Amino acid sequence: QVQLVESGGGSVQAGGSLRLSCTASGASHTPHETTYWMTWFRQAPGKEREGVAGLATRTGSALYADSVRGRFTVSQDNAKNTLFLQMNNLKPEDTAMYYCAAGIRVGIWSRENWYQYWGQGVQVTVSK
């Protein structure tokens, strides 16, 4: 059973930056031995959960939603089993609860139903 714990959320003004972290534990094998997809999702009030940035842990390949490409960067620290999301030039529309998710044999990285493990989420609020 994999446990995911996020940290780093908070409030920032538009144009600012935040860095989210997601630490994984409890896996019977380390992420870089098996290709997990680890992805950051977000959900704003009244909206569906959407994939923001995903990373194939074994290869380091990353994919991004169009709305964040060029502003957000997903990365990992294998030694610490931690996934990061560096968010720059934040906009009010980035305000949401951000979740870390992990899945094996993920078909569509941005679709939540492919993921078996989820963190509790952290709030990100961007003011004008």
N, C-alpha and C positions, 0 to 999 in steps of 0.2 A: 504494500500500500504506500503510495507516494503522498507526502504532505508538502504543500506549497504555502509559503508565508511571504506576503508582500510587505514592503515598507517604502517610505519615501514620498508618500502623497502629501498634499498640502494646498495652500492658497498662494497664488502669484498673480501679478499684474500681466496684462497682455504684453507680449514681447519677451517675457521672462523665461526661465528654464527650470526644469525639475528633473530629477533622476529617480526612477523607480527601481527597486530591487525585488527579486523573487528567489528565495532560497528553497531548494528541494531537498527532502530527506526521506528516508524510508524505502528507497528503491533497492531491489535486490541486485541491481547492476547499475553502474554509473551511467549517466546520460551519454557520455561519449562512446560507450561500448555498444550502445543500441541507439538507433536513430529515433530519438524522440523529436517530435515537434513541440517546441515550447513557444507559446504565443501570448501576446498581450491583447486582451479584449477590453472593450469599454462599453458602458451602457449609460446613456443619459436618461433623465426622467422622461417617460413617455415614449422612449425609442427602443428599438431592438438592440440586442447586444451585437457588436460588430468587431471583427478582427482588425487590429491596428497594425501589428508587426509580429511576424513569426520567424522562428529560426530553427533550422534542422541542426540538432546539437552535434551530430557526428561530423557533418561537413562544414558547418558554420554558414551555410547558405541562408540568406535572409530575404523575406518578402514583406512588402509594405502596402497598406491601403493608399489609394491615390491621395486621400485627404491629408496624409501625414508625410508622404515621401519628400525627402529633402529637409525635413524639420526634425524627424524622430530617427533614432538609431537604436537598433536592438543588438545586444552583444551578450557574451557569456564568459564566465570564469569557471572553467571545468574543475579546477582544483577545489573550488568552494561550492560547486554545484549551484551556482547563482546565475540568474538571468537578469539583465539590466535593460532599462528603456530610458535613454537620454532624450529628453523632450526640450527642444529649443524653439524660440519664436512662438511661444504658446499663444493661442487665440481663445476668445471666450467660448467658441464652439467646441473646444477641446474639453470643456467641463464635463465630467462624467465620473462614474465609479470605474476604476481600472482593475481588471482581474488578470491574474496569471493562470495559464492552463497548460497542461502537458498531455500528450497523447502519443500512442504508438500506432504506426501504420495509418497515419492521417491521410485522408484522401484529398480534401479541400481545406487548406490551412486556415482559411478565414471563417469556416463554418463550425459553430460551437458543438454540434452533435458528434464531431469526430474526436472530442477530447474526453478523457476518462477522469482527469484529476484537475481540481480547481482550488485556487486560493480563496480567501474571504473577501478580498478586494480592498482597495484604498481609494479615498476620494481625492480627486484633483479638481480644483476650482480656479478658474481664470477670470479675473475681473477686467473690465474695460479700462 
